[in-house]
Amino acid sequence: MISYFSGSFPMTTVAIAFIFLLCPLPSSGSTRPSGEAVYTKYCAGCHDQTNLRVPHRDVLRQMTAARILRTLDFGLMMRIAYPMSRSEREAVARFLGRPGPEPGLPANAFCSDRESLTGKTEGNWNGWSPTGENTRFQTAEQAGLTKNQVPRLKLKWAFGFSGDVTAFAAPTILDGVLFVGSAAGVVHAMDAKNGCLHWVFQAHGPVRSAIVAAKNGSGWSLLFGDQIGWFYSLDSQTGRLLWKRKADSHDATRLTGSPVERNGVVFVPAASWEETRSGRPDYVCCTFRGSVTALRVKDGSVVWKSYMVDRPKRRAASKLYGPSGAGIWSAPTVDIKRGLLYVGTGNNYSPPATKTSDAVVALQIMTGQIQWIQQTTSGDAADQDCDEAKASCPPDYDYGASPVLVHVSGRDLVIAGQKSGIVYALDPDQSGKILWQARVGKGAALGGVEWGMASDERRVYAAVDDSLRKSGGGGGPIGGSEFDPVQGGGLTALRLEDGAKEWLAPSQPCAPPRPGCSPAQPGAITAIPGVVFSGSMDGHLRAFASEDGKLLWDFDTVREYDTVDGIKANGGSLNGAGPVIANGMLYVNSGYPRFGGMSGNVLLAFGLDDPQN
């Protein structure tokens, strides 16, 4: 399951700011499909008609190709576009849209005094979690926020992501500077106190992974991936591109999981959207293989690459290939003591099923060799013969959340939460042996634990999705689905010693029920001493007492905002990345229509009027 390769992509000095499509889009294959043919196949049925709800082709031709591509990637047309290859999206965007960049941000959105990152350590949150153990726990010193102060949190500023309908990226805070990506592929460096911009950088694809800062000589590199498989290194002070490379050659690659860095090497997890193409009768499914790639921070050269499945082969008497899949959707977890990385994997896309799918996999940091595998759901492989109507599909019980490494009673545990609704405690010294397991939700393809748990080394806190979409519910291409307004969600505290349930904070029903509203809590959660924060698809961010689950604070993000950058913005469902807390401030993105929730495009910053009390 291991292969190695070497080589590098040429370095470049692409200017920061909005340059998308000033140069040609990167091609995903050797032959470029016909944009007109793609339009006829996927788009003409709607956009060549006269319908007040659907823009005509003549209207689309007035838009930039960059905007059309953004809409296909993570905008109103993302559901229609998922079966399309990247090259098909690029082709139809070129065919319809006019060349040139989208308008940039106004000058008054930028700071008058643009300080640079100096590498201080106070009040920081670097990457998916403050530490490589992925506990998503911020210490009292780093948080600058106490349990008694949480009820007094107030909105300090809001920042709008221009033209987006989703706000899904995880912020990183370093030395008073906030770094965050967007669905438009723009990376923003902004003042963490007031939201003014230091610089922006345009990536090739949407950026939802957390950005990791790593020491690189006398400066700092910002490391992150995008949703079409590119991985980047930027200079932290200016946003200048240092290097970039494709993390995987497959055109369906998505770098959703955040990277982690240790000792000058960055570890990049890769997943994909290839299984969404399997419903196309002309698509030969499937060839993507989940992987982790180790790159040198200084130049992006490859140290090692480890795949989660063997190279797919054509199945007998079939046009299909397998095995495939087992993508890695979340940040790897670092175990310095044992020299291991822990990753959670997703389902296989096509038979035969492998032992590395729906599993926690331990890799050697130095070589990428697999040390051990603990699979908790076997046989989870689907292909074009899968029939959801006849219930013949496997359960799709991914590990979308990072494993959590904790220390309790003199021993280490790896805690893993699955979409099955079960949380497991694994023994890293016994090849991942299951020590206890606890059910915290019903589980489903969109259920159970999805994006991330938190732990304070006494308890582990797990929020669940378990949303229930009403049959025949309304809604447009994305967002606005009719959910059951009562079923779904809930936050559970489990004792680390034995997995016993210490408390359950039930979800809050939608009031009033409205399209896109669900009590589900799929997003990652965050903890500080005495407090656990959890967002919901109903748009509320809530704080609970870690001792007993009592509600301490509740803020409804679903509203319109006056933003510091002057962009029209509103809040929506909370999903994906959870809140980030550093230096007395709390930051959270609002808006997530991907699975029927409410759209939004805003980053919110909360603080105290008087931090001294």
VEXDREN-2710 file (C-alpha; in Angstrom, 1 decimal):
% VEXDREN-2710
k/r/px/py/pz
1/MET/0.0/0.0/0.0
2/ILE/3.1/2.2/-0.1
3/SER/4.6/3.9/-3.1
4/TYR/7.2/6.6/-3.4
5/PHE/7.9/9.3/-6.0
6/SER/10.1/12.4/-6.4
7/GLY/10.2/15.5/-8.4
8/SER/8.8/19.0/-8.0
9/PHE/6.8/21.6/-9.7
10/PRO/8.5/24.8/-10.8
11/MET/8.4/27.7/-8.4
12/THR/6.7/30.9/-9.4
13/THR/6.0/34.4/-8.0
14/VAL/2.4/34.8/-8.7
15/ALA/1.2/38.2/-7.5
16/ILE/-1.0/38.4/-4.6
17/ALA/-4.6/39.6/-5.0
18/PHE/-7.3/38.6/-7.4
19/ILE/-5.4/37.2/-10.4
20/PHE/-7.6/34.2/-11.1
21/LEU/-7.9/33.7/-14.9
22/LEU/-5.5/36.5/-15.9
23/CYS/-3.5/33.4/-16.8
24/PRO/-5.0/30.2/-18.1
25/LEU/-6.6/27.9/-15.6
26/PRO/-4.6/24.8/-14.8
27/SER/-5.6/21.9/-17.0
28/SER/-6.6/18.6/-15.3
29/GLY/-5.8/16.4/-18.2
30/SER/-4.0/16.1/-21.5
31/THR/-7.0/16.7/-23.6
32/ARG/-9.4/19.6/-23.0
33/PRO/-13.1/18.8/-23.4
34/SER/-15.3/21.0/-25.5
35/GLY/-17.0/23.6/-23.3
36/GLU/-20.0/23.8/-25.7
37/ALA/-20.4/20.0/-25.5
38/VAL/-20.3/20.1/-21.7
39/TYR/-22.8/23.0/-21.7
40/THR/-25.2/21.0/-23.9
41/LYS/-25.0/17.9/-21.7
42/TYR/-25.3/19.5/-18.3
43/CYS/-26.6/23.1/-18.6
44/ALA/-28.6/23.8/-21.7
45/GLY/-31.8/22.1/-20.4
46/CYS/-32.2/24.8/-17.9
47/HIS/-30.2/27.8/-19.1
48/ASP/-31.5/27.8/-22.7
49/GLN/-35.1/28.1/-21.4
50/THR/-37.0/31.2/-20.4
51/ASN/-37.5/30.9/-16.6
52/LEU/-37.4/33.8/-14.2
53/ARG/-35.7/31.6/-11.6
54/VAL/-32.9/30.5/-13.8
55/PRO/-30.5/32.9/-15.5
56/HIS/-30.4/32.5/-19.3
57/ARG/-27.2/31.8/-21.2
58/ASP/-27.0/35.4/-22.3
59/VAL/-26.9/36.5/-18.6
60/LEU/-24.2/33.9/-17.9
61/ARG/-22.1/35.4/-20.7
62/GLN/-21.9/38.7/-18.9
63/MET/-20.2/37.0/-15.9
64/THR/-16.5/36.2/-15.6
65/ALA/-15.3/32.7/-16.2
66/ALA/-13.9/32.8/-12.6
67/ARG/-17.3/33.5/-11.1
68/ILE/-18.9/30.7/-13.1
69/LEU/-16.2/28.2/-12.0
70/ARG/-16.7/29.3/-8.4
71/THR/-20.4/28.7/-8.7
72/LEU/-19.8/25.2/-10.0
73/ASP/-17.2/24.4/-7.3
74/PHE/-18.9/25.6/-4.2
75/GLY/-21.8/27.8/-5.2
76/LEU/-25.4/27.4/-6.3
77/MET/-24.6/24.8/-8.9
78/MET/-22.3/22.6/-6.9
79/ARG/-24.8/19.7/-6.8
80/ILE/-25.1/19.7/-10.6
81/ALA/-21.4/19.9/-11.0
82/TYR/-20.3/17.1/-8.7
83/PRO/-20.4/14.4/-11.4
84/MET/-18.3/16.6/-13.7
85/SER/-14.6/16.3/-14.0
86/ARG/-12.4/19.4/-13.2
87/SER/-11.6/19.8/-16.9
88/GLU/-15.3/19.8/-17.8
89/ARG/-16.0/22.6/-15.3
90/GLU/-13.1/24.6/-16.5
91/ALA/-14.2/24.1/-20.1
92/VAL/-17.8/25.2/-19.6
93/ALA/-16.7/28.2/-17.5
94/ARG/-14.4/29.3/-20.4
95/PHE/-17.1/28.7/-22.9
96/LEU/-19.7/30.8/-21.1
97/GLY/-17.8/33.5/-19.2
98/ARG/-15.7/36.4/-20.2
99/PRO/-12.0/36.5/-19.3
100/GLY/-10.5/38.6/-16.5
101/PRO/-10.6/38.6/-12.8
102/GLU/-13.4/39.3/-10.4
103/PRO/-13.4/42.8/-8.8
104/GLY/-11.1/43.1/-5.9
105/LEU/-11.8/44.3/-2.4
106/PRO/-12.0/48.0/-1.8
107/ALA/-8.9/49.8/-0.6
108/ASN/-10.5/50.7/2.8
109/ALA/-10.8/47.0/3.6
110/PHE/-7.0/46.9/4.0
111/CYS/-5.1/47.9/7.2
112/SER/-3.4/51.3/7.2
113/ASP/-0.6/49.8/9.3
114/ARG/0.2/46.3/8.0
115/GLU/2.2/44.5/10.7
116/SER/4.0/41.3/9.8
117/LEU/4.0/37.9/11.5
118/THR/6.9/37.7/14.0
119/GLY/6.3/34.2/15.3
120/LYS/5.3/34.9/18.9
121/THR/3.5/32.1/20.7
122/GLU/1.1/33.9/22.9
123/GLY/-2.6/33.6/22.1
124/ASN/-2.3/31.4/19.0
125/TRP/-4.2/28.7/17.3
126/ASN/-2.1/27.1/14.5
127/GLY/-3.9/24.7/12.2
128/TRP/-6.9/22.4/12.9
129/SER/-6.1/22.2/16.6
130/PRO/-3.7/24.1/18.9
131/THR/-1.6/21.0/19.2
132/GLY/-0.9/18.0/16.9
133/GLU/-2.8/15.7/19.2
134/ASN/-6.0/17.2/17.8
135/THR/-7.8/17.6/21.1
136/ARG/-9.2/21.0/19.9
137/PHE/-8.6/22.2/23.5
138/GLN/-7.2/25.7/24.1
139/THR/-5.4/26.3/27.4
140/ALA/-6.5/29.1/29.7
141/GLU/-3.3/31.0/28.8
142/GLN/-3.7/30.8/25.1
143/ALA/-7.5/31.3/25.1
144/GLY/-7.5/34.4/27.2
145/LEU/-11.1/33.6/28.0
146/THR/-12.6/32.0/31.2
147/LYS/-15.9/30.2/31.9
148/ASN/-17.2/33.2/33.8
149/GLN/-16.5/35.5/30.9
150/VAL/-18.1/33.4/28.2
151/PRO/-21.7/34.7/28.9
152/ARG/-20.5/38.2/28.2
153/LEU/-19.2/37.5/24.7
154/LYS/-20.4/40.1/22.1
155/LEU/-19.9/40.4/18.4
156/LYS/-17.0/42.7/17.7
157/TRP/-16.8/42.6/13.9
158/ALA/-17.9/40.6/10.8
159/PHE/-16.1/40.0/7.5
160/GLY/-18.0/39.0/4.3
161/PHE/-16.7/36.6/1.7
162/SER/-17.6/38.3/-1.6
163/GLY/-19.8/36.3/-3.9
164/ASP/-19.8/33.1/-1.8
165/VAL/-22.7/31.1/-0.5
166/THR/-20.7/29.1/2.0
167/ALA/-18.1/29.9/4.7
168/PHE/-16.4/26.7/5.6
169/ALA/-12.6/27.3/6.2
170/ALA/-10.9/26.9/9.5
171/PRO/-9.2/30.1/10.8
172/THR/-5.6/30.1/12.1
173/ILE/-4.4/32.8/14.6
174/LEU/-0.7/33.7/14.9
175/ASP/0.7/36.8/16.6
176/GLY/-2.5/38.8/16.2
177/VAL/-2.9/37.9/12.5
178/LEU/-5.8/35.7/11.3
179/PHE/-5.4/33.6/8.2
180/VAL/-8.4/32.0/6.6
181/GLY/-9.4/30.6/3.2
182/SER/-12.7/30.9/1.3
183/ALA/-14.9/29.1/-1.2
184/ALA/-13.6/31.5/-3.8
185/GLY/-10.1/30.3/-3.2
186/VAL/-8.9/33.5/-1.6
187/VAL/-6.6/33.3/1.4
188/HIS/-7.0/36.3/3.7
189/ALA/-4.4/37.6/6.2
190/MET/-6.2/40.0/8.5
191/ASP/-5.9/41.8/11.8
192/ALA/-7.4/39.4/14.4
193/LYS/-8.7/42.4/16.5
194/ASN/-10.5/44.4/13.9
195/GLY/-10.6/42.4/10.6
196/CYS/-8.7/44.7/8.3
197/LEU/-6.7/43.0/5.7
198/HIS/-2.9/42.8/5.5
199/TRP/-2.9/40.9/2.2
200/VAL/-4.8/38.3/0.1
201/PHE/-3.7/35.5/-2.2
202/GLN/-5.7/33.7/-4.9
203/ALA/-5.4/29.9/-5.0
204/HIS/-6.5/27.8/-8.0
205/GLY/-9.4/26.2/-6.1
206/PRO/-11.6/26.6/-3.0
207/VAL/-9.7/26.6/0.3
208/ARG/-11.4/25.0/3.3
209/SER/-8.5/23.4/5.2
210/ALA/-6.9/25.2/8.1
211/ILE/-3.6/26.9/7.3
212/VAL/-0.5/25.8/9.2
213/ALA/2.4/28.1/9.9
214/ALA/5.9/26.5/10.0
215/LYS/9.3/27.9/10.6
216/ASN/11.2/28.1/7.3
217/GLY/14.7/29.5/7.7
218/SER/14.5/33.0/9.2
219/GLY/10.8/33.3/8.2
220/TRP/7.5/31.5/8.4
221/SER/5.7/29.5/5.7
222/LEU/1.9/29.2/5.5
223/LEU/0.9/25.7/4.3
224/PHE/-2.5/24.7/3.0
225/GLY/-4.3/22.8/0.3
226/ASP/-7.3/23.5/-2.0
227/GLN/-10.3/21.6/-3.2
228/ILE/-8.8/20.6/-6.6
229/GLY/-5.6/19.0/-5.2
230/TRP/-3.0/21.9/-5.1
231/PHE/-0.9/22.4/-2.0
232/TYR/0.8/25.7/-1.4
233/SER/3.5/27.4/0.6
234/LEU/3.2/31.2/1.1
235/ASP/5.5/33.7/2.8
236/SER/3.6/34.7/6.0
237/GLN/4.6/38.4/5.8
238/THR/3.6/39.2/2.2
239/GLY/1.5/36.3/0.9
240/ARG/4.0/35.7/-1.8
241/LEU/3.9/32.2/-3.3
242/LEU/7.0/30.2/-2.3
243/TRP/6.1/26.9/-4.0
244/LYS/3.1/24.8/-5.0
245/ARG/2.6/21.2/-6.1
246/LYS/-0.2/18.7/-6.8
247/ALA/-0.6/16.5/-3.8
248/ASP/-2.0/13.8/-6.0
249/SER/-2.3/13.3/-9.7
250/HIS/-6.0/12.2/-9.7
251/ASP/-8.2/15.0/-11.0
252/ALA/-10.9/14.4/-8.3
253/THR/-8.5/15.0/-5.4
254/ARG/-9.8/17.3/-2.6
255/LEU/-7.5/18.6/0.2
256/THR/-10.2/19.0/2.8
257/GLY/-8.2/17.7/5.7
258/SER/-5.8/20.2/7.3
259/PRO/-2.0/19.5/7.1
260/VAL/0.2/19.1/10.1
261/GLU/3.9/19.9/10.3
262/ARG/6.8/18.5/12.4
263/ASN/10.5/19.1/12.1
264/GLY/10.4/20.7/8.7
265/VAL/8.1/18.2/7.1
266/VAL/4.4/18.8/6.3
267/PHE/2.0/15.9/6.1
268/VAL/-0.9/16.3/3.6
269/PRO/-4.0/14.1/3.7
270/ALA/-6.0/13.6/0.5
271/ALA/-9.6/12.7/-0.2
272/SER/-11.7/13.0/-3.3
273/TRP/-15.2/13.5/-4.8
274/GLU/-14.8/10.7/-7.3
275/GLU/-17.6/8.5/-5.9
276/THR/-20.1/11.3/-6.8
277/ARG/-19.3/10.5/-10.5
278/SER/-20.1/6.8/-10.2
279/GLY/-23.7/7.4/-11.1
280/ARG/-22.7/8.5/-14.6
281/PRO/-23.3/5.6/-17.0
282/ASP/-20.2/6.6/-19.0
283/TYR/-17.8/6.9/-16.0
284/VAL/-15.4/4.1/-15.3
285/CYS/-15.4/3.8/-11.5
286/CYS/-13.1/4.1/-9.6
287/THR/-9.3/4.9/-9.4
288/PHE/-8.7/7.4/-6.6
289/ARG/-6.7/6.2/-3.6
290/GLY/-6.7/8.0/-0.3
291/SER/-3.2/9.0/0.8
292/VAL/-0.8/11.0/3.0
293/THR/2.1/12.8/1.4
294/ALA/5.1/14.1/3.4
295/LEU/6.7/17.2/1.8
296/ARG/9.7/19.2/2.9
297/VAL/8.6/22.7/4.0
298/LYS/11.6/24.4/2.4
299/ASP/10.9/23.4/-1.2
300/GLY/7.9/21.1/-1.4
301/SER/10.0/18.1/-2.4
302/VAL/8.5/14.7/-1.5
303/VAL/9.8/12.7/1.5
304/TRP/7.4/9.9/1.2
305/LYS/3.8/9.0/0.0
306/SER/1.6/6.4/1.5
307/TYR/-1.6/5.2/-0.2
308/MET/-4.5/3.6/1.7
309/VAL/-5.4/1.1/-1.0
310/ASP/-3.4/-0.9/-3.6
311/ARG/-3.4/0.3/-7.2
312/PRO/-6.9/-0.3/-8.7
313/LYS/-7.2/-3.1/-11.2
314/ARG/-9.9/-3.8/-13.8
315/ARG/-12.4/-6.2/-12.4
316/ALA/-13.2/-9.4/-14.3
317/ALA/-16.0/-9.1/-16.8
318/SER/-16.5/-5.4/-15.9
319/LYS/-15.4/-2.0/-17.0
320/LEU/-15.1/-1.0/-13.3
321/TYR/-11.8/-0.8/-11.3
322/GLY/-11.1/-1.5/-7.7
323/PRO/-10.1/-1.3/-4.9
324/SER/-10.5/2.5/-4.6
325/GLY/-11.4/5.2/-2.1
326/ALA/-10.4/5.3/1.6
327/GLY/-9.9/9.0/1.4
328/ILE/-8.6/11.0/4.4
329/TRP/-10.9/13.9/5.1
330/SER/-9.3/15.2/8.3
331/ALA/-6.0/16.4/9.8
332/PRO/-3.5/13.6/10.8
333/THR/-2.8/13.3/14.5
334/VAL/0.8/13.4/15.7
335/ASP/2.1/10.9/18.3
336/ILE/5.7/12.2/19.0
337/LYS/6.3/9.5/21.7
338/ARG/5.8/6.6/19.2
339/GLY/6.8/8.4/16.0
340/LEU/3.4/7.8/14.5
341/LEU/0.7/9.6/12.6
342/TYR/-2.9/8.6/13.1
343/VAL/-5.5/9.1/10.3
344/GLY/-9.1/8.3/9.9
345/THR/-10.3/7.0/6.5
346/GLY/-13.5/7.0/4.5
347/ASN/-15.3/4.3/2.6
348/ASN/-14.2/2.4/-0.5
349/TYR/-15.6/3.6/-3.7
350/SER/-15.7/0.3/-5.5
351/PRO/-15.2/-3.4/-4.6
352/PRO/-13.2/-5.1/-3.4
353/ALA/-13.5/-3.6/0.1
354/THR/-10.2/-3.2/1.9
355/LYS/-9.2/-3.3/5.6
356/THR/-8.0/0.3/5.4
357/SER/-11.5/1.8/4.8
358/ASP/-13.6/3.2/7.7
359/ALA/-10.6/2.7/9.9
360/VAL/-8.0/4.4/12.1
361/VAL/-4.6/3.8/10.5
362/ALA/-1.2/4.4/12.2
363/LEU/1.7/5.4/9.9
364/GLN/5.4/5.8/10.8
365/ILE/6.3/9.4/10.6
366/MET/9.7/8.8/9.1
367/THR/8.7/6.4/6.3
368/GLY/4.9/6.4/5.9
369/GLN/4.8/2.7/6.4
370/ILE/1.6/1.4/7.9
371/GLN/2.2/0.3/11.5
372/TRP/-1.3/-0.9/12.3
373/ILE/-5.0/-0.7/11.2
374/GLN/-8.1/-0.7/13.3
375/GLN/-11.2/-1.1/11.1
376/THR/-14.5/-0.6/12.7
377/THR/-16.8/-1.1/9.7
378/SER/-16.0/-3.7/7.1
379/GLY/-17.3/-4.2/3.6
380/ASP/-18.2/-0.5/3.1
381/ALA/-17.7/-0.3/-0.7
382/ALA/-20.3/0.9/-3.2
383/ASP/-20.4/1.1/-7.0
384/GLN/-22.8/1.8/-9.8
385/ASP/-24.8/-1.3/-8.8
386/CYS/-25.7/0.2/-5.4
387/ASP/-29.4/1.0/-5.2
388/GLU/-30.4/3.3/-2.4
389/ALA/-34.1/2.7/-3.1
390/LYS/-33.6/-1.0/-2.5
391/ALA/-31.4/-0.4/0.6
392/SER/-28.6/-2.3/-1.1
393/CYS/-25.9/0.3/-0.4
394/PRO/-23.2/0.0/2.2
395/PRO/-23.6/2.3/5.2
396/ASP/-20.9/4.9/4.2
397/TYR/-19.6/5.2/7.8
398/ASP/-16.5/7.4/7.2
399/TYR/-14.1/8.7/9.7
400/GLY/-14.5/12.4/8.9
401/ALA/-13.1/13.6/12.2
402/SER/-9.5/13.5/13.2
403/PRO/-8.4/10.9/15.8
404/VAL/-7.7/12.5/19.2
405/LEU/-4.6/11.5/21.2
406/VAL/-5.2/11.9/25.0
407/HIS/-3.3/11.1/28.2
408/VAL/-5.3/9.7/31.1
409/SER/-4.3/7.8/34.2
410/GLY/-0.8/7.2/33.1
411/ARG/-1.6/5.8/29.7
412/ASP/-2.4/7.1/26.2
413/LEU/-5.6/6.6/24.2
414/VAL/-6.5/7.3/20.6
415/ILE/-10.2/8.4/20.6
416/ALA/-12.0/8.1/17.3
417/GLY/-15.5/9.2/16.5
418/GLN/-17.3/7.7/13.5
419/LYS/-20.3/8.6/11.4
420/SER/-21.8/5.4/12.7
421/GLY/-22.5/7.3/15.9
422/ILE/-20.0/5.4/17.9
423/VAL/-16.9/6.7/19.7
424/TYR/-14.0/4.3/20.2
425/ALA/-11.0/4.3/22.6
426/LEU/-8.0/2.6/21.0
427/ASP/-4.7/1.4/22.7
428/PRO/-1.8/2.7/20.6
429/ASP/0.5/0.2/22.3
430/GLN/-1.6/-2.8/21.3
431/SER/-2.0/-2.1/17.6
432/GLY/-5.1/0.0/18.1
433/LYS/-7.0/-2.6/20.2
434/ILE/-10.5/-1.3/21.2
435/LEU/-10.6/-0.7/24.9
436/TRP/-14.1/0.7/25.0
437/GLN/-16.8/2.0/22.8
438/ALA/-19.8/4.2/23.4
439/ARG/-22.8/5.1/21.2
440/VAL/-23.5/8.9/21.1
441/GLY/-25.8/9.0/18.0
442/LYS/-27.9/7.0/15.6
443/GLY/-25.4/7.2/12.8
444/ALA/-25.9/7.5/9.0
445/ALA/-24.1/8.6/5.8
446/LEU/-24.8/12.1/7.1
447/GLY/-25.0/11.3/10.8
448/GLY/-23.0/10.5/13.9
449/VAL/-19.7/12.2/14.5
450/GLU/-18.7/14.1/11.4
451/TRP/-16.0/16.8/11.7
452/GLY/-14.3/16.8/15.1
453/MET/-14.5/16.1/18.8
454/ALA/-12.7/17.9/21.7
455/SER/-11.1/16.6/24.9
456/ASP/-9.8/18.2/28.1
457/GLU/-8.1/14.9/29.1
458/ARG/-10.9/14.2/31.6
459/ARG/-13.7/13.8/29.1
460/VAL/-14.1/13.6/25.4
461/TYR/-17.0/15.7/23.9
462/ALA/-18.8/14.5/20.8
463/ALA/-21.6/16.3/18.9
464/VAL/-23.6/14.4/16.3
465/ASP/-25.4/15.2/13.1
466/ASP/-28.2/12.6/12.7
467/SER/-30.2/15.2/10.7
468/LEU/-33.4/13.9/9.1
469/ARG/-34.5/15.3/5.8
470/LYS/-38.2/15.1/5.2
471/SER/-39.2/13.0/2.2
472/GLY/-40.2/15.2/-0.8
473/GLY/-38.8/18.3/1.0
474/GLY/-38.3/21.4/-1.0
475/GLY/-35.2/23.4/-1.6
476/GLY/-33.2/24.6/-4.5
477/PRO/-30.0/23.1/-6.0
478/ILE/-28.3/23.6/-2.7
479/GLY/-29.6/24.7/0.7
480/GLY/-33.1/25.2/1.9
481/SER/-34.0/21.5/2.3
482/GLU/-36.9/20.6/4.6
483/PHE/-35.5/19.0/7.7
484/ASP/-37.3/17.5/10.6
485/PRO/-37.1/20.5/13.0
486/VAL/-36.8/18.3/16.1
487/GLN/-34.7/15.3/15.3
488/GLY/-30.9/15.4/15.1
489/GLY/-28.0/16.8/17.1
490/GLY/-27.0/16.5/20.7
491/LEU/-23.7/16.9/22.6
492/THR/-22.4/14.1/24.8
493/ALA/-19.6/14.0/27.4
494/LEU/-17.8/10.7/27.8
495/ARG/-15.5/9.8/30.6
496/LEU/-12.1/8.9/29.2
497/GLU/-11.4/6.2/31.7
498/ASP/-14.1/3.9/30.5
499/GLY/-16.4/5.7/28.0
500/ALA/-19.2/6.1/30.5
501/LYS/-21.7/8.9/29.6
502/GLU/-21.4/11.7/32.1
503/TRP/-24.0/14.0/30.5
504/LEU/-26.0/14.7/27.4
505/ALA/-27.0/18.2/26.3
506/PRO/-30.0/17.6/24.0
507/SER/-30.3/19.5/20.7
508/GLN/-32.6/22.5/20.5
509/PRO/-35.5/22.3/18.0
510/CYS/-35.7/24.8/15.3
511/ALA/-37.9/27.8/16.4
512/PRO/-39.5/28.6/14.1
513/PRO/-39.0/25.7/11.6
514/ARG/-37.7/27.0/8.3
515/PRO/-36.1/25.6/5.2
516/GLY/-32.5/24.6/5.8
517/CYS/-32.9/24.6/9.6
518/SER/-32.1/21.5/11.5
519/PRO/-31.0/20.9/15.1
520/ALA/-28.1/18.7/13.9
521/GLN/-24.6/19.5/15.2
522/PRO/-22.2/18.1/12.5
523/GLY/-19.5/20.8/12.9
524/ALA/-16.3/20.4/14.9
525/ILE/-16.4/21.4/18.5
526/THR/-13.9/23.4/20.6
527/ALA/-13.1/23.4/24.3
528/ILE/-11.4/25.7/26.8
529/PRO/-11.2/25.1/30.6
530/GLY/-14.7/24.6/31.9
531/VAL/-16.5/25.3/28.5
532/VAL/-17.4/23.4/25.3
533/PHE/-18.6/25.2/22.2
534/SER/-20.8/23.6/19.6
535/GLY/-22.5/25.0/16.5
536/SER/-25.6/23.8/14.9
537/MET/-27.2/23.7/11.4
538/ASP/-29.9/26.0/12.9
539/GLY/-27.2/28.7/12.9
540/HIS/-26.7/28.9/16.6
541/LEU/-23.3/28.8/18.3
542/ARG/-23.7/27.6/21.9
543/ALA/-21.4/27.3/24.9
544/PHE/-21.9/24.5/27.5
545/ALA/-20.4/23.9/30.9
546/SER/-18.0/21.0/30.5
547/GLU/-18.9/19.8/34.1
548/ASP/-22.6/19.2/33.5
549/GLY/-23.6/20.4/30.1
550/LYS/-25.5/23.5/31.3
551/LEU/-26.1/26.1/28.6
552/LEU/-23.9/29.2/29.2
553/TRP/-24.2/31.3/26.0
554/ASP/-26.2/31.2/22.8
555/PHE/-25.7/33.3/19.7
556/ASP/-27.9/33.0/16.6
557/THR/-25.7/33.8/13.6
558/VAL/-28.6/33.8/11.0
559/ARG/-28.9/37.4/10.2
560/GLU/-27.5/40.1/7.9
561/TYR/-24.3/41.9/9.0
562/ASP/-22.5/45.2/8.4
563/THR/-19.0/44.0/7.6
564/VAL/-15.6/45.6/8.0
565/ASP/-14.8/45.0/4.3
566/GLY/-18.1/46.4/3.0
567/ILE/-19.3/43.1/1.5
568/LYS/-23.0/42.2/1.9
569/ALA/-23.0/39.2/4.2
570/ASN/-25.3/36.9/6.1
571/GLY/-25.0/34.0/8.4
572/GLY/-26.5/30.5/7.9
573/SER/-25.9/26.9/9.1
574/LEU/-22.8/26.0/11.1
575/ASN/-21.0/23.0/9.8
576/GLY/-17.4/21.8/9.1
577/ALA/-14.8/23.8/10.9
578/GLY/-15.7/24.7/14.5
579/PRO/-14.9/27.9/16.5
580/VAL/-11.4/29.0/17.1
581/ILE/-10.4/30.8/20.3
582/ALA/-7.3/32.8/21.0
583/ASN/-6.2/35.8/23.0
584/GLY/-9.6/36.6/24.4
585/MET/-11.4/36.3/21.0
586/LEU/-13.7/33.7/19.4
587/TYR/-14.0/33.3/15.6
588/VAL/-16.5/31.2/13.7
589/ASN/-17.6/31.0/10.0
590/SER/-21.3/30.9/9.3
591/GLY/-23.0/29.5/6.2
592/TYR/-23.0/25.9/4.9
593/PRO/-25.6/24.9/2.4
594/ARG/-23.8/21.8/1.0
595/PHE/-26.2/19.2/2.4
596/GLY/-29.4/21.3/2.4
597/GLY/-28.5/23.7/5.2
598/MET/-28.7/27.5/5.1
599/SER/-26.3/29.5/3.0
600/GLY/-24.0/32.2/4.4
601/ASN/-20.8/34.0/3.7
602/VAL/-19.5/35.6/6.9
603/LEU/-16.7/35.3/9.4
604/LEU/-17.7/36.5/12.9
605/ALA/-15.4/37.6/15.7
606/PHE/-16.5/37.8/19.3
607/GLY/-14.8/39.4/22.3
608/LEU/-15.4/41.1/25.6
609/ASP/-16.0/44.8/26.3
610/ASP/-13.8/44.6/29.4
611/PRO/-11.5/41.6/29.3
612/GLN/-10.1/42.3/32.7
613/ASN/-13.3/41.2/34.5
END
